[in-house]
Amino acid sequence: MMHDFWLLIGVGTAVAFVLFTLTWLLSLKLNNFSFVDVTWSYSLAVIAPVYVVMGGGFTERKIMAVMMGALWSLRLGTYLFFRVKRHHPHEDVRYVVLREKWQGGLAKSFFFFFQAQAVLIVLLSVPVLLACLNPAPQLNLIEIAGAAVWLVGICGEALSDAQMQKFKADSASKGKVCQVGLWRWSRHPNYFFESVVWWGFWLFACGSPWGWATVYAPAMILYFLLCVTGIPLTEECSVKSKGDAYREYQRTTSAFVPWPPKS
């Protein structure tokens, strides 16, 4: 099993390297580095089927693992694709900041940044890989529980995104803070349910040998959401654009876990 594991990690890394190199070249041509987010999201839908084809695990488990990975990947990737396309040629604020920081060697710096994203998605794909290598002839209870948690996460995230899109599409909402649906209970319900998705992946992987060790995957996602590119940057931009209205929203509404708002 370990030989197959490292072989597939190598194949997955090679696939990711090609995908992100092509995205880097496209980004240079279009002068917009936001497309890396789209590739990052779509990557699992490309890598997971490779694991299914080359992995020697139980067929039903492999099918469930690739469906979970591909559905998450395709939903988020498609959502981000249309968002990036809608804003093009304007970049996400994160990449504007990086442009300013890396003025001296922009192309080279972004190349390594893109490859770091490739490494990250390969690391995050390991829960799916372990499930595809597991030969146990039936699904166990923890795998079923993991799939259920994943389903709650993917549905909650899709609902959050749909509610925000509908809010932004209404011209009367311009300049206002979205406080409809799940956004009344959490300032970032989409981030919360994204975290739930990855805890579901981890639980599902726990049904396979060494699956418990992939706890780093949801932990990494949680760290990025809470401390790096998720809530901190989004909150900073929201305060700048909406001022006191958003500060009041911060006072009354949970930042992450959906919770009844304060009066």
N, C-alpha and C positions, 0 to 999 in steps of 0.2 A: 504493500500500500504506500509506503513512504517513497519508493521509486516513482510510482505513478503520480503521487502528490507533487514532487519536485519537477517532474516532466511537464505536468499541466500548468504549474506555476510559471515555468519557463515559456510555454506556449502562450499563456494568457498575457505575460509581460511583453512578449514580442508583438502580439496583436495590439495591445494598448499603445506600445511605442509607435507603431505605424499610424494608428488612429490619431494620436495627439500630434505627431509630426505633420500629418496632412492638415490638421486643424490649424497648427501654427502657420503653415504656409498660406492657408486660406485667410487667416487673420491678418497676416502681413499685407496680402493683396487687397483686402477690404479695409485695412486700417482700423480694425475693430477687434479687440481681444476678448470681447464678451462671449464669442462663440465657443470658448473653451468650456463654459458652463453646460452648453448643449451637448458637446461631445462627452463630457464627464458623465452626464446623466444617461446618455444613450449607450455608453460603453458596456455596461453590464448585460444589456440585451444582445451584444455581440459576443462577449466572452462566455457567458453562461451556456449557450448552445454548444460551444466547443467542449466544455466540461462534460456536457451530457453525452456527446458523441464519443469522446475519448475515455470517459470514466466507466469503470466496470461495475458500478453499483446496481442496486435494485431498481428496475425500470420505473415503477410507480413513484418511488421517492425522487428519482431524477426528474421525472416529468413535473412533479409538484415544485421541486426546487427551481427549475428553469422557468416555470410559469410565474412563481413569486418574483424572481429576479427580473424577468423580462417585463412583466406588467408594471412593476415599480419604475423600471428604467424608461419604458416607452411613454408612460403617463407623464412623468416629470420632464423627460427630454422634450416631448412635444409641447408641453406648457411653456418651457423655457425658450424653445425655438421661436414660437410665435411672439413671445415677449421681447426677445432680442431683435427679431425681425421688425417688430413694430417700432422699436426705438432706434434702429440703425439709421444713420451712422453714429449716433450718440452711444457712448460706452457706459457700462455700469460704473458707478462711482469708484468701486474698488480698483478698477483697471486704470482709471484716470489718475488715482493716487500713485499706483505703481509706475505709470508713465513718468510722472514727475520725479519719482525716486530713482528710476533707472535710465535717465536721459542719456548718459554716456554710452551705454551698450544695450539699447532697447531690445533689438532682435535677439541677441544672445541670451539676455536675462530672461526674456519671455519664453525662449525655447526650453531652458532648464525649468522654468516655472511650470510649463505645460507637461514636461516629463515627470515632474513631481506629482502632478495630478494623475498621471498614468500609474505611477507606483501606488498612489493612494487607492485608486479603484481596484487594482489587483489585490491589495491587502483586504479591501472590503468584500471582495468576491470569494474569499476563502470559506465563509460559512456555506455558500452554495457548492463550492468545490468539494468540501468534506462530505456533504450529503450525496453528491454524485459518485463518490468512491465507496460509500457504505453498502456492503452486499447483504445486510440483514434483510430477510425476505418479507418483512411487513413493517408498516409504520407503527411507531409506538406513541404512547400518550403525550409525551413532551413534544413530539413533532406536530401532533394535531393541535396542541395548545399553542405552539409557536405560529402555526399557520393561522389560527384564530386571532392571535394578537396582531399579526401582520395585516390581516384583513381589516381589523378595526383601524389600524394606522393608515392604511391606504385609502379607505373610505373617508376617514376624518380629514386627511390632507386634501383629497380631491374636493370635498365639500367646502373646506376653508378657501381654497383657491377659487372655486366657482362663486362663492359669496363675495370675495374681494373683486373679482372681475365684473360681476354684476354691479357692484357699488361704483366702481370706477367708470363704468359705461354710462352711468346716469350723469348728465351734465350738471344736475343740481347738487351733485356730491363734490364738485371741484373745490379744493381747498379745505374740505372737511375731513374729520377723522372717521374711519370706518368703525362703526360699533353695532353692526348687524350680525345676527346669527351667532356663530362661534366667536366672532370678534368682539362681542359684548362680554364674553367670559374670559377671554385671553387676548393679550396684545399680539401674540404670535401663535395662533392655533395651528397654522401650517407647520411651523417648526416643531411644536409639541408632537404632532402626529407623525412627522418625519422620524422623530426619535423613537416613537412607538413601533414604526415599521422595522427599524433596525434591531430593536429588542426582540421583535418577532423572528427576524432572521436568525438571531443568536439562539433563541429557544429551539427553533427548528434544528439548528446545527448540533445542539446538545444531545440529540438522539443518535449522533454518529461519534465514532472514536475521535477524541481530542476536540470535539466540537465546543466543549466548555471553554477552551483556550481562546476562542474567537470573541470572547467578551470585550476584547480591545476594540472591535468594530463599532458596536453601539456606544462605547465609551468615547471613541474618537469623534463620532458624529455629535454626541452630546456636548463635547468640549468645543467643537467648532461652532455649534449653534449658540451656546451660552456665552462663549468667551472670545471668539475670533471674528468670523465673517457673518455671523447670524445676527443675534439680537443687538450687540453693541453698535455695529455700523448702521443697522436699520433704524435704531432708536435715535442715533445722532442725526441722521438725515431727516427723520420725521420731526424732531424738535426744531431743526433749522427751517423746515418748510411750513410747519403748522403752529409753531410757537406755543402759546399758553394753552391752546385747545389740546395739544398733545400732552403737555405737562399735566393737565387735569386728567386726561386719559391714563397717564402713568400712575397718578395718585389713586384712581378708583379701580383699576383693572389689573388683574394678575399678569405678570410678564410672560409666563410660560404655561403652567398647568391651568387648564380651564377651571374657573372658580367663580362663584357668584360675586358680582362687582360690589364695591363698597358704596355706601350712600353718599 
